[in-house]
Amino acid sequence: MNLFSRWRQKASGNRKAKERSSSRARQLPTVIVFLLPGIFLFLVFNIYPLLKAFQISFYDWSIAPNKPSEFVGLANYAQALKDPIARLAFRNTVLYTIITVPGQIVLAMAAALLLNSITRGKVLLRTIYYLPVITSWVIVSLLFRYMFQSPNGFINYILVNVLHLAETPIGWLQSASTAMIPVWLLGIWKGIGWSMVIFLAALQTIPEEIYEAAAIDGAGSFHKLMQITLPLIRPTLVFVVVMLMIGGLNVFLPVALVTNGGPLQQTEVVLTYMYHQAFDFLDFGYGSALAFMMAVFIVSLSFIQIKFFRQPGDIY
């Protein structure tokens, strides 16, 4: 190629780049017009309440129209660190997460492996597994509360009258040692379907030839799982763990509807305790401080998880 041809190609490339840039510049006002409503709603209903709540956390906030709110600085945060019920609520929140997240992951992975291995009935089974995910939290929470009622709940009926594993009905919701069991079971049951769908999508990206080569080398099902499946879906697994951890630490509805923090506030979690402080006792400053302390903890934990599990080449 002679020098003239190279210059002509270069000029043509520059002209096309300028045309693309000019086209993007002409489209920019239209893009902004379509984005503005969403940005406005996001600022009004997300960012502004967030900033306002952060401001409230530094005040003894008054909702009375003619009573000024007193600035207390970090007093609400200091109170949260010394509050024994807040510490108990934090412990219950972490315990809920520790129990429900592994339970969801193990059962969801088992369901995904099962669905990935069968050829008939896959759509039906996937739908059945996913139904709890789209069912209202309010409905299933009230259902679990009814099932674990004492003495006439469904679970007590099965244990006492059908299986004869207990002589008298168990006071599931009346004892601090058993009141969280229905909440744990509900959290695991409700979340299996979502994790299963994510895992199933990841499993279907693994080439079948890898498993065939491993089978020729004599690898069994367990070795295929540990040496092929889990390493290849590790980014998906990390994503699911982080999302489930965030969801577990934000648990609210099942506790509020099944136990409401009882008995004697022994099953409080951070969000239910925050809700009671803000809307039952009208201590909005303390409630906001609890919320922001929990938010900082969740963000920090998620960042540490991603940093710990990240490997070279990962895109998350």
C-alpha positions in Angstrom: 0.0 0.0 0.0 1.4 3.4 -1.0 1.6 6.5 1.1 -1.4 8.1 -0.6 -3.7 5.1 0.1 -2.7 5.1 3.8 -3.4 8.8 4.1 -6.8 8.3 2.4 -7.7 5.5 4.8 -6.6 7.5 7.8 -8.7 10.5 6.6 -11.7 8.2 6.1 -11.3 6.8 9.6 -11.1 10.3 11.1 -14.2 11.4 9.2 -16.2 8.4 10.4 -15.1 9.0 14.0 -16.2 12.6 13.8 -19.5 11.5 12.3 -20.0 9.1 15.2 -19.1 11.7 17.7 -21.4 14.2 16.1 -24.2 11.7 16.1 -23.8 11.0 19.8 -23.7 14.7 20.5 -27.0 15.2 18.6 -28.6 12.3 20.6 -27.4 13.5 24.0 -30.3 16.0 24.6 -32.9 13.2 23.8 -31.1 10.8 26.2 -31.1 13.4 28.9 -34.8 14.1 28.4 -35.6 10.5 28.9 -33.3 10.1 31.9 -34.5 13.2 33.8 -37.7 11.7 35.2 -35.9 8.7 36.5 -33.1 10.8 38.0 -35.7 13.2 39.6 -37.6 10.3 41.2 -34.4 8.7 42.4 -33.2 12.0 44.0 -36.6 12.7 45.6 -37.4 9.2 46.9 -34.0 7.7 47.5 -31.2 10.3 48.0 -33.2 13.0 49.8 -34.7 10.6 52.4 -31.2 9.0 52.9 -29.6 12.4 53.6 -32.5 13.5 55.7 -32.3 10.4 57.8 -28.6 10.9 58.3 -29.3 14.4 59.5 -32.0 13.2 61.9 -29.5 10.7 63.4 -27.7 13.6 65.0 -30.8 15.1 66.6 -33.3 14.3 69.3 -35.8 14.7 66.5 -39.2 16.2 67.3 -42.2 15.6 65.0 -44.2 18.3 66.8 -44.6 21.3 64.4 -43.7 24.0 67.0 -41.1 22.1 69.0 -37.5 22.5 67.7 -35.3 19.4 67.5 -32.3 19.3 69.8 -28.9 18.7 68.2 -27.2 15.9 70.2 -24.2 15.1 68.0 -23.1 11.4 68.3 -25.2 10.7 71.4 -27.6 8.4 69.5 -24.7 6.4 68.1 -23.1 6.2 71.6 -26.5 5.0 73.0 -26.7 2.3 70.3 -23.3 1.0 71.4 -24.3 0.8 75.0 -27.9 -0.5 74.5 -28.2 -4.2 75.5 -31.3 -4.7 73.4 -29.5 -3.2 70.4 -26.6 -5.7 70.9 -29.1 -8.6 71.2 -30.8 -7.4 68.0 -27.5 -7.3 66.2 -26.6 -10.8 67.5 -30.0 -12.2 66.3 -29.5 -10.6 62.9 -26.1 -12.1 62.5 -27.3 -15.5 63.7 -30.2 -15.4 61.3 -27.8 -14.7 58.4 -25.3 -17.4 59.5 -28.1 -20.0 59.6 -30.2 -19.0 56.6 -27.5 -18.2 54.0 -25.7 -21.6 54.1 -29.1 -23.3 54.2 -30.3 -21.5 51.1 -27.0 -22.1 49.3 -26.8 -25.8 50.0 -30.4 -26.6 49.2 -30.4 -24.3 46.1 -27.3 -25.9 44.8 -28.7 -29.4 45.3 -31.9 -28.3 43.5 -30.0 -26.7 40.6 -27.8 -29.8 40.2 -30.9 -32.0 40.1 -32.7 -29.8 37.6 -29.6 -29.6 35.4 -29.3 -33.4 35.3 -32.8 -34.3 34.3 -34.4 -34.0 30.9 -38.1 -34.2 31.6 -40.2 -32.1 34.0 -37.5 -29.4 34.3 -39.9 -26.5 33.7 -42.5 -27.8 36.1 -40.0 -28.4 38.9 -38.3 -25.0 38.3 -41.7 -23.3 38.6 -42.5 -25.2 41.8 -39.2 -24.3 43.4 -39.5 -20.7 42.4 -43.1 -20.2 43.6 -42.1 -19.3 47.2 -39.9 -16.4 45.8 -42.9 -14.7 44.2 -45.2 -15.3 47.1 -45.9 -12.3 49.4 -43.7 -12.1 52.5 -46.7 -11.0 54.4 -48.8 -14.1 53.4 -46.1 -16.7 54.1 -45.1 -15.0 57.3 -48.6 -15.1 58.7 -48.9 -18.7 57.4 -45.8 -19.8 59.3 -47.1 -17.9 62.4 -50.3 -20.0 62.2 -48.4 -23.2 61.6 -46.2 -22.7 64.7 -48.9 -21.5 67.0 -49.4 -23.2 70.4 -51.2 -25.3 71.3 -53.3 -25.7 68.1 -50.9 -25.0 65.3 -50.3 -27.3 62.4 -46.7 -28.2 63.5 -47.8 -29.2 67.0 -50.7 -31.2 65.6 -48.2 -33.2 63.4 -45.7 -33.7 66.3 -48.3 -34.6 68.9 -51.2 -36.3 67.2 -49.6 -37.8 64.0 -46.0 -38.6 64.7 -46.3 -38.8 68.5 -42.8 -37.2 68.9 -44.0 -34.8 71.6 -46.4 -35.5 74.5 -47.6 -31.9 74.8 -47.7 -29.0 72.4 -44.5 -27.0 72.1 -44.8 -23.2 72.8 -42.8 -22.3 69.7 -43.5 -18.5 69.8 -43.7 -18.3 73.6 -40.0 -19.2 74.3 -37.0 -17.2 73.3 -35.1 -20.4 72.6 -37.6 -21.6 69.9 -39.2 -18.4 68.6 -36.6 -17.8 66.0 -36.8 -21.4 64.5 -39.9 -20.5 62.4 -38.2 -17.4 61.1 -35.1 -19.3 60.2 -37.1 -22.0 58.4 -39.1 -19.4 56.6 -36.0 -17.5 55.4 -34.4 -20.7 54.0 -37.6 -21.9 52.3 -38.4 -18.5 50.8 -34.9 -18.0 49.3 -34.1 -21.4 47.8 -35.8 -20.7 44.5 -34.0 -17.5 43.7 -30.5 -18.9 44.4 -31.5 -22.1 42.5 -32.3 -20.1 39.3 -29.0 -18.3 39.5 -27.0 -21.5 40.0 -28.9 -23.3 37.3 -28.1 -20.5 34.8 -24.4 -20.8 35.7 -24.4 -24.6 35.5 -25.8 -24.5 32.0 -22.8 -22.5 30.8 -20.4 -25.3 31.6 -19.5 -27.3 28.5 -20.5 -31.0 28.7 -17.2 -32.0 27.2 -15.4 -31.2 30.4 -17.5 -33.6 32.4 -17.1 -36.3 29.7 -13.3 -35.9 29.8 -13.4 -36.1 33.6 -15.5 -39.3 33.4 -13.0 -40.9 31.0 -10.3 -40.2 33.6 -12.4 -42.0 36.2 -13.7 -38.9 38.1 -16.9 -39.6 40.2 -19.8 -37.2 40.9 -18.2 -35.7 44.0 -14.9 -35.0 42.2 -16.7 -33.5 39.3 -18.6 -31.2 41.7 -15.5 -30.1 43.6 -13.0 -30.0 40.8 -15.1 -28.7 37.9 -18.5 -27.4 38.9 -17.7 -25.2 41.9 -14.5 -23.7 40.5 -16.2 -22.8 37.2 -19.2 -21.2 38.9 -17.2 -19.5 41.6 -18.0 -15.9 40.5 -21.7 -16.8 40.5 -21.4 -18.4 43.9 -19.6 -15.2 45.3 -22.4 -13.1 43.9 -25.1 -15.2 45.5 -23.3 -15.3 48.9 -23.0 -11.5 48.9 -26.6 -10.9 47.9 -27.9 -13.4 50.4 -25.8 -11.9 53.2 -27.2 -8.4 52.4 -30.7 -9.8 52.4 -30.1 -11.7 55.7 -28.8 -8.7 57.5 -31.8 -6.7 56.3 -34.3 -9.2 57.7 -37.5 -7.4 58.9 -40.9 -8.7 57.7 -40.7 -12.3 58.9 -39.6 -11.2 62.4 -42.1 -8.4 62.6 -45.0 -10.6 61.5 -44.1 -14.0 63.2 -42.7 -12.9 66.6 -42.8 -9.1 66.5 -39.6 -9.1 68.6 -41.2 -11.2 71.4 -41.2 -12.7 73.8 -39.8 -9.7 75.9 -37.7 -8.4 72.9 -35.6 -11.6 72.8 -36.1 -12.0 69.0 -35.6 -8.4 68.0 -33.4 -7.9 64.9 -31.8 -4.6 64.1 -34.5 -3.4 61.6 -37.4 -4.4 63.9 -35.8 -2.7 66.9 -35.1 0.4 64.7 -38.8 0.4 63.6 -40.1 0.1 67.2 -37.8 2.9 68.3 -38.8 5.2 65.5 -42.5 4.5 65.1 -43.6 3.1 68.4 -41.6 5.4 70.7 -41.1 8.2 68.1 -37.4 8.3 68.8 -36.5 9.0 65.2 -32.9 10.1 65.9 -32.0 6.8 67.6 -33.8 4.8 65.0 -31.9 6.6 62.2 -28.6 6.0 64.0 -29.3 2.3 64.3 -30.1 2.2 60.5 -26.9 4.0 59.5 -24.7 1.8 61.8 -26.2 -1.3 60.2 -25.8 0.1 56.7 -22.1 0.8 57.4 -21.7 -2.8 58.7 -23.4 -4.3 55.7 -21.4 -2.3 53.1 -18.1 -3.0 54.9 -18.9 -6.7 55.1 -19.9 -6.9 51.4 -16.7 -5.1 50.4 -14.5 -7.5 52.5 -16.3 -10.5 51.0 -15.8 -9.4 47.4 -12.1 -8.5 48.1 -11.5 -11.9 49.8 -13.1 -14.0 47.1 -11.9 -12.0 44.1 -9.4 -13.6 41.8 -7.5 -12.2 38.8 -9.9 -11.9 35.8 -13.1 -11.6 37.8 -15.4 -8.8 36.6 -17.2 -8.1 39.8 
